[in-house]
Amino acid sequence: MSQFHTRQRSSPWAVFLIFLRLGLTSFGGPIAHLGYFREEFVTRRHWLSERSYADLVALCQFLPGPASSQVGIALGLSRAGYSGAFAAWVGFTLPSAMALILFALGISGQGTAFAPGVLHGLKVVAVAVVAQAVWGMARNLCTDVPKVTLMLMAACVALLLPSAWAQVSVIITAGLVGLLLFKPTQSHEHDSLPISISRRAGSAWLLLFVVLLVGLPLLSQWLPSQTLAMVDAFYRAGSLVFGGGHVVLPLLQAEVVPTGWVGNDIFLAGYGAAQAVPGPLFTFAAFLGASMTTSPSGWVAGIVCLLAIFLPSFLLILGALPFWEQLRHSVRTQAALAGVSAAVVGLLLAALYQPVWTSAIMQPQDFALALFALVALMFWKLPPWLVVAASAGIGWILSIVW
């Protein structure tokens, strides 16, 4: 009998509280978020198996939009249906969205919400979080020489060709390699997510995604409206971005700065603040909306832009999961997914170096702090939020001493 409790259900409120805690403590960007999620839902709560988690991560990396948020939406959906998906998104997104809206409204007069030493400590702890995730996933998913080799090749390609399209190409190629080389048996243990969405409903969600993507630009031309123009711009940005939050920044800058909605200095100040808050970087949209001087503005504009940029993520994950969940049960698909899972580990390994390591480990004391955090997570089994808080404090002390 499987040890994973994927058939149990949770209340939307319970899902919200779990993701709210993650939204308050998950610093370090999307790759680190996947590490926090793995520790919480695979290792600690046993919501799903290592292999199922890797499959889900692969799907969300293949889809446009913020991968970590889409993984969270899928996990909430599997535990409490549509309301659970929404609860997971709200919990994970709310802390950073509120912080950035408050910053936009002038509550903070600084370009970042934390002292530089604190922010650097948060970057360093992300190294430990990602390293723990890579090690744990590699032990479970790269169990023989061909899979280790595939992991290595995926990491090398991602490092040499650092683009979102290269990552998508790696995932596709790894799937083809797995289909040709790996021979899983029908009895291979496979834990499914209890997704209650039918293929018909999934098709409807995907159709709505396409209709909005094509129809919003036309509608905004026929019915001139500032609100409609904002929804169109941010929905399009959320629909066409592969590779996570940082990739969306130049698209957003092209949408809001030339139009005069937000000044470039304000845009850059908000970008700095977005690096200092936990949760998904896509919540930068809330800052931009709240910073606009047109009508609507303030809280209303911030919420409108936030909903618009995340709406494609909901539609895509709700539309893709029913087909993905059924495909995962075939032997041929499992062979392809074995290759994809090894490649996902390789992509995370590459991300551990660039940008996680290169943006955090500058001096010997940074490396020492990263080792401290890694040991605290892997061997002392301290809760991640405590390690994050301790690393932020130590980072602040080190910035004073050195």
Buried (B, 14 or more C-beta within 10 A) or exposed (E): EEEBEBEEEBEBEBBBBBBBBBBBBBBBBBBBBBBBBBBBBBBEBBBBBBBBBBBBBBBBBBBBBBBBBBBBBBBBBBBBBBBBBBBBBBBBBBBBBBBBBBBBBEEBEEBBBBBEBBBBBBBBBBBBBBBBBBBBBBEBBBEEEBBBBBBBBBBBBBBEEBEBEBBBEBBBBBBEBBBEEBEBEEEEEBBBBBBEBEEEEBEBBBEBBEEBBEEBBEBBEEEEEBBBBBBBBBBBBBBBBBBBBBBBBEBBBEBBBEEEBBEEEBBEBBBBBBBBBBBBBBBBBBBBBBBBEBEBBBBEBBBBBBBBBBBBBBBBBBBBBBBBBBBBEEEEBBBBBBBBBBBBBBBBBBBBBEBBBEBBBEEEBBBBBBBBBBEBBBEEEBBBBEBBBBBBEBBBEBBEEE
